[in-house]
């Protein structure tokens, strides 16, 4: 194949990472040439640097695939069917070259017909962030199903982070919607405010007390806000 493209002389050096040969770097010429020891030494220096870069890229992509698989396994497979409500979600991971990790959403059906709506983001990327996200998601579900409101749930999650070994912070919005009374209770831990779109199309953000991100300070207590909703209102968490 090399002769067919006109290569007359060539030199090759191994691509080595931690004693493993991962490939070969070849340089060829279209005319006859004698490669010296200096040529080989220079090419080997280039090969050593290339080998590290290629190996790091492979490890990066491998970890990204693991993190995305873990993250997707922790997101809800389907959303609950609640009479009187339309619920939908869309998740778009980062493009190739970026790492996924700690973003998550959840919809929790609670006793009494109330609906918990969750949107969170663990600061950081990769397997560590995805793993912490899974811990927070499971703990939040447990607190919510025990009947705790948005404020107490965030306060408990914050204490859980403070007591653990995770060196990370998390932003989170947690809302409890009561379809029967058309009321909403919301608490936020540093997360972006949800968008509320009224039936006439007017939009506004549910600012309220944002609170600190979870894990920022160990003894933070989170406030919650209660409000009524008109029929036909749209809530957007992001």
Phi, psi and omega in degrees: 000321180292321178296323182296332178265008173092014180285128181252324179223149179205160178223141180228146176228149180285148170265111189241131175230116179051044177082358179258132174275116183256355180172186180224133175260122184240135173240130181234161177234153180272000175231162181293136180209142174262117179275132183270173176298325178295322176299316181295319180296315179298315181294325179293323176298317177297316180298321180298318180290320178297320182299318179296316181297315180296319181295318179296320179297319179295316179296320180300312182292324178297314179295323180298317180295320178297314182297319180293320178297316179297315182297314181295327180292338182265350177276152182296135178292322177212156181265149183293151176266110185245121179303133179089353181235149169244120183239131176216158180213151177220130180238124179237107179290165178299154180289172177304137183100351175240161180255139172270176179177274197255009180280137176203159174223161179201153173230123188240119175277122185251160176303140180092000176089002178284156183236125175268132180240127188235138170217121184219166181208109174284128180292129182122178184221165172086195187297322182299314180293320180295322180294315179295322177303317179298319178297315181294319180299313181294320179294318179299317178299318181296314179296319181295317181288343173281355175096008180284143179282176183303314181299305178301324178298313180295322178298319179292318177298322180295318178293325177297316178296319182295328182276346183268188182259000183291122179261070184203161174240161185221135170263147188203139168242131177229126181233147174240119183253130176253101183298328184292315180266356181056044177241155182226131172247133186223142172222145182229144176241076175074004184274160177300140183289142176296155177261130177248124179247117181289164180303332180275003177096353179288134181248146175206155179265141177276081186293287180060198178274111185290330183069164179280154173302149177298135180093353181286313177225138190289334188249025180289134173250137187254134179271157175233154181242140178244137181211159176265154180237138175279151172301137182091003179285144176246133176246132180236116173256143183207000000 
